[in-house]
């Protein structure tokens, strides 16, 4: 029997770290599937056993509690005091503001797998186009050499960066795998994926593209 107990009056929501884990890889382990299910909800679900069983596709209560505890211990899920609702505003209206909050210097863009940018903040149009095309080329190289990077060297990350002499990222490319889609966030300088706007960004993309 599990010794875990659910705290009443809370609503489940991914943390920034949980949102990143949910979409940073195509692998479908149980925690990632649970987090993706959370991001597919119109509103933050109330923390109760019925909702956990649905979100986790698991009928055994003990296993649900164990998975929730695992995600909580890793800082991937949080309990909110109030319910949050998904914004139904058009993506083109909300993306620029959300993107601007996850970059230290405000230079960031979101590109699709074909190398076209959906939204950009801080980059001139011509630069955004070139960076988006570069992101697609990097993804092709990564896929071609993934056997070496992941299997032989144990490097599970899909992100690439242009670094300075001290190893700090000057320009980074982070893929987001949502449904059957791959997006890339390109950021100049230090990323701020630990901000709540990153969760809102992943939530918005998941609601729009996860089932497509």
C-alpha positions in Angstrom: 0.0 0.0 0.0 1.2 3.5 -0.8 1.8 6.0 2.0 1.1 9.0 -0.2 -2.0 11.1 0.2 -3.4 13.8 -2.1 -3.7 17.4 -0.7 -7.2 18.8 -1.4 -8.0 22.1 -3.1 -5.1 22.1 -5.6 -5.0 22.2 -9.4 -2.3 20.3 -11.4 0.0 22.3 -13.6 3.4 21.6 -15.0 6.4 23.6 -13.8 8.7 25.2 -16.4 11.0 22.2 -16.0 8.1 19.8 -16.4 6.9 21.6 -19.6 10.4 21.4 -21.0 10.7 17.7 -20.2 7.3 17.1 -21.8 8.4 18.4 -25.2 12.2 18.1 -25.3 12.2 14.5 -26.8 10.1 12.2 -28.8 10.5 9.4 -26.3 7.2 8.5 -24.5 8.0 7.4 -21.0 5.2 7.5 -18.4 6.1 10.9 -16.8 6.3 12.5 -20.2 3.0 11.1 -21.2 1.4 12.4 -18.0 2.9 15.8 -18.5 1.7 15.9 -22.1 -1.8 14.9 -21.0 -1.8 17.8 -18.5 -0.8 20.2 -21.4 -3.7 18.9 -23.4 -6.4 20.1 -20.9 -8.5 23.3 -21.4 -7.9 24.1 -17.8 -5.8 22.9 -14.9 -7.5 19.8 -13.6 -8.3 19.4 -9.9 -6.0 17.2 -8.0 -8.0 14.1 -7.2 -7.7 10.4 -7.9 -10.2 10.3 -10.7 -8.4 13.0 -12.7 -5.0 11.3 -12.0 -6.3 8.0 -13.4 -7.5 9.6 -16.5 -4.4 11.7 -17.1 -2.1 8.8 -16.5 -4.2 6.1 -18.2 -3.7 4.1 -15.1 -6.4 2.4 -12.9 -4.2 1.4 -10.0 -4.3 4.2 -7.4 -0.9 3.3 -5.9 0.8 3.6 -9.2 -0.8 6.9 -9.9 0.4 8.3 -6.6 3.9 6.9 -7.2 4.1 8.6 -10.6 2.8 11.9 -9.2 5.4 11.7 -6.4 8.1 11.0 -8.9 7.2 14.0 -11.0 6.8 16.2 -7.9 10.2 15.1 -6.5 11.9 16.0 -9.8 10.1 19.4 -9.8 8.0 18.7 -13.0 4.6 19.3 -11.6 3.0 21.8 -9.1 -0.2 22.3 -7.3 -1.9 25.7 -7.8 -4.4 27.2 -5.4 -6.6 28.5 -8.2 -7.7 27.1 -11.6 -5.9 28.4 -14.7 -7.6 28.4 -18.1 -6.1 28.0 -21.5 -6.0 31.2 -23.5 -8.1 30.9 -26.7 -6.4 34.0 -28.2 -4.9 33.5 -31.7 -1.3 32.2 -31.6 0.0 35.1 -33.7 -1.3 37.5 -31.0 0.2 35.8 -28.0 3.4 34.3 -29.2 5.5 37.5 -29.5 4.9 38.4 -25.8 5.4 34.9 -24.5 8.7 34.5 -26.5 10.0 37.9 -25.4 9.9 36.7 -21.7 12.0 33.6 -22.2 15.1 35.4 -23.5 17.5 37.6 -21.5 17.9 40.1 -24.3 14.6 39.7 -26.0 16.0 38.1 -29.2 14.1 34.9 -29.8 12.1 33.2 -32.5 9.9 30.1 -33.0 10.4 28.1 -36.2 8.8 25.0 -37.7 10.4 21.9 -39.0 10.5 23.3 -42.6 12.6 26.3 -41.5 10.0 29.0 -41.5 9.5 31.1 -38.4 6.0 31.4 -36.8 6.9 34.3 -34.6 10.0 36.4 -33.8 10.9 39.0 -31.3 14.0 41.2 -31.4 15.4 39.8 -34.7 15.2 41.7 -38.0 13.0 39.9 -40.5 15.9 38.8 -42.7 17.9 37.5 -39.7 14.8 35.6 -38.5 14.4 33.9 -41.9 18.1 32.8 -42.0 18.0 31.5 -38.4 14.9 29.6 -39.1 16.5 27.9 -42.1 19.6 27.2 -40.0 17.5 25.5 -37.4 16.1 23.1 -39.9 19.6 22.3 -41.2 20.8 21.7 -37.7 17.9 19.3 -37.1 18.8 17.3 -40.2 22.4 17.0 -39.0 21.4 16.0 -35.5 19.0 13.3 -36.8 21.8 12.0 -39.1 24.3 11.8 -36.3 21.9 10.9 -33.4 23.3 7.4 -33.2 26.7 8.8 -32.3 25.5 11.5 -30.0 22.9 9.5 -28.1 23.9 5.8 -28.4 27.7 6.0 -28.4 28.2 9.1 -26.3 25.1 9.1 -24.2 24.2 12.7 -25.0 20.4 12.7 -24.8 19.9 16.4 -25.5 18.6 17.5 -28.9 19.7 21.2 -28.4 22.6 22.8 -30.2 24.4 26.1 -29.5 27.0 28.5 -30.8 29.2 29.1 -27.8 31.9 31.6 -26.8 35.4 30.8 -25.5 34.0 30.2 -22.0 31.5 27.7 -23.2 28.5 30.1 -22.8 25.8 29.9 -25.4 25.7 32.9 -27.7 22.9 31.5 -29.9 21.0 28.3 -29.0 18.5 26.1 -30.8 16.1 24.0 -28.7 13.6 21.7 -30.4 10.1 21.3 -29.0 8.4 18.0 -30.0 4.7 18.5 -29.9 2.4 15.8 -31.4 3.9 14.9 -34.8 5.4 18.4 -35.1 8.9 19.6 -34.3 9.4 23.3 -33.5 12.6 25.1 -32.7 13.2 28.0 -30.3 16.2 30.0 -31.3 17.5 32.3 -28.6 20.3 34.8 -28.6 22.0 34.8 -25.2 20.8 33.1 -22.0 17.4 31.3 -22.2 14.8 31.9 -19.5 13.0 28.6 -19.7 12.4 28.8 -15.9 9.8 31.5 -16.4 6.0 30.8 -16.3 5.7 32.2 -19.8 7.5 29.1 -21.1 4.8 26.9 -19.7 2.2 29.1 -21.3 4.0 28.8 -24.6 4.2 25.0 -24.5 0.6 24.8 -23.4 -0.6 27.0 -26.3 1.4 25.0 -28.8 0.2 21.7 -27.3 -3.4 22.7 -27.5 -3.0 23.8 -31.1 -0.7 21.1 -32.5 -0.6 18.1 -30.1 -3.3 16.1 -31.9 -2.3 17.0 -35.4 
